[in-house]
Amino acid sequence: MAERRYFGTDGIRGRANTHPMTPEVALRVGLAAGRMFMSEDDRRHTVVIGKDTRLSGYMIEPALVAGFASAGMDVITFGPLPTPGVAMMTRSMRADLGVMISASHNGFMDNGIKLFGPDGYKLSDSVELKIEAMMDADLDADLAPADQLGRVRRIDDSQARYIEVAKATFPKALSLKGLRVVIDCANGAGYRVAPTTLYELGAEVFPLGVEPNGLNINADCGSTYPQALSAAVNLHRADIGIALDGDADRVIICDEKGQVVDGDQIMALVARDWAAQGLLMGGGVVATVMSNLGLERALLADGLTLERTRVGDRYVMERMREGGFNLGGEQSGHIILRDHATTGDGLISALQVLAVLVKSGRKMSDLARQFDPVPQILENVRYVAGKPMEAASVKAAIAEGEARLKGQGRVLVRKSGTEKLIRVMAEGDDEALVRSVVDDICAAVKAAG
């Protein structure tokens, strides 16, 4: 695959007001993507744009709008809306393109640009590379004549539309009445829609992380900081806790004891429930190389399969579409329910967990541990420059680690697609051995980077 200059694992991402997350790059994204997704017919073409609550969204959004408008594409802005809501609105409004401005679970200082095609799915690698090539070309020839510039407007009912779609995924015969639910919205895009949805379905809602100020998104809250959720669950004596990330496309659950339930356990819970109802398609689940070996063993024991992909929910979705699967996701909490959404959706995934909880009449702690995880250790090693993964010493450390596990575990070392990090993961039945393998590889990466 050609070397990428802008796009990473999930769109374009970086430090706000630093390349590539600058107004200039955003404008060129708008112009290039606008020209690519405008067909040759005479109708007006439309792009829809949503964002999370970062301060820098006020800088990136107008630059994108200018790019699309200068290409001759009409622009509809939503304001704060979850990423899955933007994907849904792209398709339901028959837009030619959808854009989400967000750096997901990252801190406020970062931002990103995610693109969706007219079908609501994230763009493929090949399309992103074509957009990159256009961005680096002379775009002056693609500017629309003065009388064909795009028009810009904002619609204010996008959140209400998303809430109704989310509510419709919860079984009509069930109600959340009597359930005490803590919802941590990470001061992000779901800060209004998530508590409202849960309340309208009958729950007693205790909201957390619903006071965004542009600087506090994902700050000591949300799915990457479940300690806040756990404490709130214990404080309010809640039946369950739900934590979203900054753009609400991932979810982490806490049981009534405040114990964290990750994406692997959530996938196992939903897979077994759907399989029992005859709703699970494809004969199993699609996950990434990061999912725990325990999940694979549990599904196999039930006669179900686990197919693995590269890290990134769009790669999970691509395999789901190819193989006819309707459930997939990532350990981090990106859960894709293809019957309901075209990308990871934290709120709708949480509603599926709540449906199982209500139907079973059991406590969340009884449902939370669907399988015993194999000891898995993940360490992130930051580097400044160079290519540590290509160092002979690192390759040797990886090979030695794989040999020490002797087929009774896995080693996975990969470069982050969004940060200057090397992610080192190993898992196996012997935790002490796994720790030793990870430490040795991390030491080699640090020495090389």
PyMOL commands that set and color helices and strands:
alter all, ss='L'
color gray80, all
select helices_A, chain A and resi 23-36+57-70+83-92+125-135+140-142+146-148+158-168+193-200+226-236+263-277+293-301+313-323+346-360+364-368+388-390+392-405+431-448
alter helices_A, ss='H'
color red, helices_A
select strands_A, chain A and resi 7-8+11-15+46-51+74-80+97-101+110-116+152-154+180-184+204-208+240-244+251-254+260-261+284-288+305-309+327-329+335-337+376-382+409-415+421-428
alter strands_A, ss='S'
color yellow, strands_A
deselect
rebuild
show_as cartoon
